[in-house]
Amino acid sequence: MSAKKWYSSWKVWVWALIMIISLASIIKIDTSNGFEMGHNLKLGSEFSGGTLFQLQLAQPASQQELSEIRLIVEKRLNPTGIKDVSVSNTGNTLIIAQVAETDPVEVSKLQSLLLKQGKFESFLNGNIVFDGSDIVQVVENAQQGYGAHPTGVGDNYAWTLPFLLNDRAAKAFSNASFHQCTQTGFTSGKAEWDCAYTYFFIDRPDSALIIYPNDLMRADDTLLDVGTGSEFPSSITVSNILDNADLTLIKLSGSELSTSDENVIQSLSPAYKSIIVPASLDENVIASISALSTIPVTKVSVSKTSPWIVDVSGLRDIIALSPGITGNDPFVNTKEEVKPLQFLVIQGTAPNATIAKQRLDDLRVLLKSGALPIPIIAINKQTVSPALGEQFLTNVWLMGILALVVVSLIVYVRYRQWKVVGPVLMVGLSEVVMILGFASLVKWNLDLASMAGILAAVGTGVDSEVIMTDEILQGNAEEEHDEKGWAAKAKRAFFIVAASASVGLAAIIPLLVLGSGIGKLSGFALTTIAGILMGVLISRPAFQEIIKVVLVPKKHHEHSNDSAPKTQ
């Protein structure tokens, strides 16, 4: 085989093209700073720093509950599945979560998501109709309504989150909403209807006793009336919310506790897990409430723009039914004639696009991740130093260079030819570049496990290259003279390599499939699988062409010298 034939091999050209694409994805060319290697790579918390969350559960959890909590926390921290997230538990009341994120704004968003239990409920006429467990899919298709868009009024934005119910919940909703619209008149020949409302709650405090002063209730009604709670219909009052929230309230008529109030608190509090009071309530009154009960008292701040009862109840949206849904127009006689509605939406408004998109994204993550079986009552967080991560990354690179030196020496000892060492190292390094390019393109966080996967893939590659080299060097004299003989040996070598790679893939793929539940093993699995596939399909066929150019002429040359006539 000649050098010209080596350059014309399509296998080598494919390998070179993939190398160029990989290098382009990980190298940034800056006119002022020159080349920046690894600019587009996303590094895990071990290398770039990160945030460590310590989550305190409200009560001890069973092993099954701990497993469920770990999975839900990971989904909330990593909804896309490509971030570096590690979740574990210490004992049965403490969850440890680490994520490769140091931006204070993003960390605050994650903390807010973790503090929410995520219990979703829908009420109609004071009765629960369905909950989060009945949602089979959160629809994220803009063509089906998902997204945020301007309302045309100032900077306000409206957001919409569609979702699908299971058959049981769709039937229950259809039955509960049957004939819940009343015709009130006609306008321009069209019927006007007054329909019931569906109330959507996130983390409704059904296990809490709520202290609600009358003056705060009147202030909340005023806020609803003037429209600051603009995401709700204008006709909604505090009484409507209370009728549909199924909350246990103690209404305080004055600024101090009456004897009647004290008796009610003492009699009701043993049946609940906490007492919720407005933070604006007099501290002496709060102290008196604490003295009357053994359960904790939680203070919730009072907003100037949002009704306190809305914040406390977890009310997210109020949607009016329509005559078509309720079977009023067109009119049907029985519930069985109404087709169950599985596709529903949650809507809301926000003062600007950023807040609208954040509310939409938070609700999407909560509905997709599910409700925590036990709420999180406290979070302690700390940031991992990026400087320490950089030092760790430097050590990893040094270990990689040391590994290359050791591999070079071993290959040289095996073949006693530096011309064999060169292609082995060159192709091995190319596999590292291709894996890093792949990680950059899919925005995969490279954590320590991912680096281990790269080493495993490259180690497998070097092993395969040694097998191919040995197979080419071996053989009988007839094969050494015949081009077909060289091709046969190359095919045998590649068959061995492909079989070995298939076994490796079969062992690693389950780790990728189950990676979200096993934590960092998914990073190891992804990089290992990517390395094996790129090696078998791209780099090793190219290596086969290169090594034949290196070895075949030498074998022919040695044979021609042996067969030449000797002079005396």
Secondary structure, DSSP 8 states (H G I E B T S, - for coil): --HHHHHH-HHHHHHHHHHHHHHHHHEEEETTTEEEETTT-EE-HHHH-EEEEEEEESS---HHHHHHHHHHHHHHH-TTS-S-EEEEEETTTEEEEEES---HHHHHHHHHHHH----EEEEETTEEEEEGGGEEEE---GGGT-EEEE-SSTT-EEEEEEEEE-HHHHHHHHHHTTT-EEEEEEETTEEEEEE-EEEEEES--TTEEEEEEHHHHHHHHHHHHHTSSTTS-TT--HHHHHHHHT-EEEEESSSS--HHHHHHHHHHGGGSSEEEEETTS-HHHHHHHHHH-SS-EEEE---SSS-HHHHHHTEEEEEE--HHHHTBTTB-SSGGGS----EEEEEEEESSHHHHHHHHHHHHHHHHH---SS-EEEEEEEEE-HHHHHHHHHHHHHHHHHHHHHHHHHHHHHHS-HHHHHHHHHHHHHHHHHHHHHHHHTT-EE-HHHHHHHHHHHHHHHHHHHHHHHHHH---HHHHH-HHHHHHHHHHHHHHHHHHHHHHHHHHHHHHHTHHHHTTHHHHHHHHHHHHHHIIIIIHHHHHHHHHHHHHHHHHHHHHHHHS----
